[in-house]
Amino acid sequence: MSVALKPAVSTAIDYVQSLISNARDFRLEEVEQTTNGLGWLITVSFLQGENGEIHPAVAFIGAKRQYKQVEIDNTGRPIAMRIRKIE
């Protein structure tokens, strides 16, 4: 049985936030079911500031977003976080 998508997205964002403490301004970018159809691959993006701070002007003019793909298993648990290259 597959975990529901909305809780999986929340888990993915919480997981990235717990590992990268100065990440802010999270956005959901992509969702995809795993090949076995039981879990999710969720791509989130965020801004990363020095000492946890992002100056509003920097965010406005296009600070470089970081992208991570989080794999959520069928129980709703995050099992992997990968760098997601956006071209």
C-alpha positions in Angstrom: 0.0 0.0 0.0 1.4 3.4 -1.0 1.6 6.3 1.4 -0.6 9.3 0.5 1.1 12.1 -1.4 0.4 15.1 0.8 1.9 13.6 4.0 4.8 12.4 1.9 5.5 15.9 0.6 5.4 17.3 4.2 7.7 14.6 5.3 10.2 15.4 2.5 10.3 19.1 3.3 10.7 18.4 7.1 13.5 15.9 6.3 15.5 18.4 4.2 14.9 21.1 6.8 16.1 18.9 9.6 19.4 18.1 7.7 20.1 21.6 6.3 19.4 24.0 9.1 19.8 27.2 7.1 17.4 26.2 4.3 14.5 28.6 3.8 11.7 29.3 1.3 10.8 25.7 0.4 8.9 24.9 -2.8 7.5 21.7 -4.1 9.0 21.2 -7.6 8.2 17.6 -8.7 6.5 14.4 -7.5 6.9 11.0 -9.0 5.9 7.5 -7.8 8.7 5.1 -7.4 9.0 2.3 -10.0 7.3 -0.2 -7.6 4.4 2.2 -7.2 4.6 2.1 -3.4 6.7 5.2 -2.6 7.4 8.7 -3.9 10.3 10.7 -5.3 9.7 14.3 -4.2 11.8 17.2 -5.4 11.9 20.3 -3.3 13.9 23.5 -3.7 15.0 26.0 -1.2 17.2 29.0 -0.7 20.2 28.6 1.6 21.6 31.6 3.5 24.7 32.2 5.6 24.0 31.8 9.3 20.4 30.9 8.5 19.7 34.4 7.1 18.6 35.3 3.6 18.4 39.0 2.9 15.1 39.8 1.2 16.8 41.6 -1.7 18.9 38.5 -2.4 15.8 36.3 -2.5 14.1 38.8 -4.8 16.8 39.1 -7.4 17.2 35.4 -7.8 19.4 33.7 -5.3 20.4 30.3 -6.6 17.9 27.7 -5.5 19.1 24.3 -4.3 17.2 21.2 -5.3 17.0 17.9 -3.4 15.1 14.8 -4.3 13.8 12.8 -1.3 12.7 9.2 -1.6 9.8 8.3 0.7 9.0 4.6 1.2 5.6 2.9 1.5 5.5 3.5 5.2 6.0 7.3 4.8 9.6 7.3 6.0 12.3 9.2 4.1 15.0 6.7 3.0 17.2 8.8 0.8 18.0 12.4 -0.2 19.8 13.1 -3.4 21.1 16.2 -5.2 18.7 17.0 -8.0 20.3 18.8 -11.0 18.1 21.2 -12.9 19.1 22.1 -16.4 
